[in-house]
Amino acid sequence: MKNVTLADGIVIRELATHDERAGAVRLQDATWGAAFTERVPAAILLVGQKLGGVSAGAFAPDGTLLGFVFGLTGVKGGRLVHWSDMLAVREDAQGRHIGRALKHYQREQCRAFGVETMYWTFDPFVARNAKLNLCRLGARVDEFVPDMYGTNTNSHAHGSLGTDRLVASWPVSAEPVPLPCDANQLRGVPVVAGRAGEAPAPDAPLPGARSVAVRVPADYLALLDRDLELARAWRMSARRAFLHYFPLGYRVSAFVADGERDAAYLLSLSA
């Protein structure tokens, strides 16, 4: 695939040398910590490229690696799909839409391979990632998986409260439609997990309304540092709600986050 040049001179292209792939490994260490158990080594970044995978970076005009994306292509249910395993952007380069640009580069490369759908996971408690995935990229949530990557990845970003994940699916062969992110979507909807300004009740009622709201903290990582037990209460409350409603046919139909107040997922019963 051709290189993509952004307005500020950043170039997105395949990782072309061992040094560039080693730089992506160092970026993983900077993002998730040197003890991170799920690190992807340089050799796999290379092998993935040779077998229909994507290992691409965003480079500043001076050649500095600002971010990278990595994923593997395979078959699911007889269809060609791509699993986007990892995306990282340097802390001092965040807020410049580099992550979104990397995802779109990856999607276009997958389109050239004949891939129909891209998948990846994200922590439901990291509100900025949820907003990017659902309200900007237009991905959908396929399922909720408790502790998908084990109970502790030794990552300072993941913390010690497990690795509950939402599995996102993103159409490649069709145009995605972003989810609504208007707070009015939550008006009059019962809150079934997490309540602003208070610890979630572990045994709160789980009503059978057609739509319910699952709240998550506006800044979960700050909450982890400030009050581990409160963070645990929030996570267990959300886990209980996702595990209850998803098997009943509820799906994420909207996500609301303004960066300051608590965020929320709207779960609605599928028609």
N, C-alpha and C positions, 0 to 999 in steps of 0.2 A: 504493500500500500504506500502511496505517496506520503511524504512528510506533510504535516499540517502546521502552518505558522499562524500564531495568534496575533492580535493587534499590537501587543507590547513586545513583539519580537520573540516570544517563547516558541520553541519548535517542539512538536510532538512527533516522535518517530520510534521505530523499533530500537531496542537496546542492541548495539552492534558489536561491542567488544567485551572481552572478559572484564576489563576495568569498569565499564559501565554497569555490567551485571553485579560486580562486587560493590559498586556504589549503591545499587538498589538494596543489597543486603545490609549495608551500613545504614541506609535510611530506615529499614525495618527495625534495626537496633535502636535508632534514635526515636522511633515512633512508639514501639511497644516494649523496649528494654532489652538489654543484652541477654537476659535469661529467658526470653520469650521462647516457648517450646514449639510454636508453630512456624518458626522462621523458614522461608523458602530459600535454599542455597543457590548460588550462582549456577551450578551445574543443571539444576532443574529449570531455571529460567531459560537456559540455552536449549535443553532437550524439549521443553514445551514448545518453543518456537518451531522446532523441526517437525512437530506432529500436529500442526493445526492450532497450537495455542498462541497466546498473545503475551509478549513481554515488551512493554513500551515505556518510554520515559518522556517527561516534559523537561526540556533543557533551556536554561537562560541563554541570552546571546553570548555570554562568556563561556558557555559549555557546562555550567553548574547544573547538576541534576536536582530539579525542584520537586519532582514527584514521579511515581511510576505506577503501572497497573500490570497485573499478571493474572492469566486465566488459562484453563485447559478446555479443549473441545472433545466431546464424546457423543454417545448415543443414549437417549432416554426414551423408552416406549417406541422404539423404531424411528425416532426423529433425531436429527443432528442438533445438538444443543451445546452451549458454552457455559462453563462455570467460572465466573470472575472471582478468583480466590482472594485477591489482595489488591488494595489501593491505598497509597500513602502519599501525603504531600508534606514537605518540610514546614515546620511550624511558622517560620518567618515568611513563607510564601502562601499561607492560607488566606482565604478571603478574596482570591483573584480568579475564582472559578476554574482553577486548574484541574481539580478532581472531576468536575463535570465534563471538561474538555477531554480528559483521558478516557472517560467512560464512552463518550461519543466516538472517539477514535477506535476504541475497542469494538464498539458496535458495528462500525463501518467495515472493519476488518472481518468480523464474523459474518457480515452480510456477503462479503466476497467469497467466503468459504461455503455459503449455502446454509448457514445456521438459522434456525427458526426462532429460537428463544435463548436469552441469556438468563442465568441464575446467579445469585450471590446471597450472602447472609449479612444481617446487621443487627446490632444490639438494639432492642426496642427502647432502651433507656437513653440512648445518645440521640437527643432530639434533633440536633443539626443534621445528622446523617439520615434520620427518618424523613426530615423535610426535603432534603436533596433527592432521596430515592423516590419518594411518593408524590411530592407536590411539584417537583421540577423535572425530574427525569420521566415520571409517569410509570414507574414500576408498580406492580401489584404484589400483595402478600399472599403467598401460596400456603404457608403453614408456619406453625410455631414449634420449635424444637427445644426442650429443656436441656441445658448443659451440652450443647452440640459438640463443643470442643473440649469437654471434660470440666472438672470443677475448678481448675486453676491452671492457667497458661503461663504463670509467672510474669504476667505483663502488668506494669503499673497502670496501663490504660484500662485493662479489663477488671482489675481489682481481684479480690479473693471471694467474690460472691457467685462464682459460676459463670457459665457462658450461654445463658439462654439467648436464642436467636430467632429472628423472623427470617424466613426464606423468601426472597424477592424474585419475581419473574418479570422479564422485560422483553417485549416482542421485538424481533429483529425484522421479520418479514412483513410486519404491519407497523403503522405509526402509533406510538404510545400516547395515551391521554392522561395528563396529570390529574391527580386526585384533588378535590376541593380542599382548601386550607382556610376557609372562612370560619371564624369563631361562631357565627350564627348557626352553623351546622349542629352545634352542641346545645342549643337553647332547648330547655325542657327535657333533655335526655338524662336518664338516671346514671349516676356515676357508680361504677361497680368495682373500681380499684383506684386507690389513691384519692385523697381529698386535699385541696389546697390548704396549706397552713396547719395540717395535722397529720399524725401518723395514720396510715391506712389500717382499718380494722381487719384482722386476719379472717374473721368469720362473717364479714358483711354479707347481706342477702344478695343473691344473684338472680335478679328478676328475669322474666321471660319476655320483656319488651322487645319490639322489633329492632330497636337501636339502643345501644348502651355505650357509655364512655369509659375508657381506661386511661386514667391520668398517669403521667410520668413526670419526674422533676425536670425543671427547666435546665438545670446544670447538674447532671447525675455525678460527674467526676468530682465536682466540688463537694457534693454531698458525701461521697465516699470518703474524702479527706476529713470532712467535718464531723460526721456522725455515722459510723459504720452500721450500727444496729438500726438506725432509721432507714438507711439505704437498703438494708436487708428486708425490712418490713415492706417498703415500697416494691421491691423486686418480687417478693413472695406473693404479694397481693395481686400484682399484674400476672404472674405465672398462673395463679389459681384461676383468674378470669379467662386468660387465653386458652388454658386447657379445658375449661368448661364450655366456652362459646364456640370455638372453632369446630369441634366435632359435631355441633348442632347445625352447622351450615352458615354461621356468621362469618363475615369477612370485613377487612378494613375498608371502609368507604370514604373516609376523610381523615386528615391529620391536621391538627391545629397547634402552632407554636409561634410565639412572637419574640422569643429570645430572652424574655424577662420573667414571665409568669410560667406556671406549670404547663406542660404540653399535654395533649390528649389524642388518643386514637378513638375514632368513632367506629364501632363494630355494628354492622347491620345484617339482618337476616337476609340471605340471598332469596330472590324471588323463585 
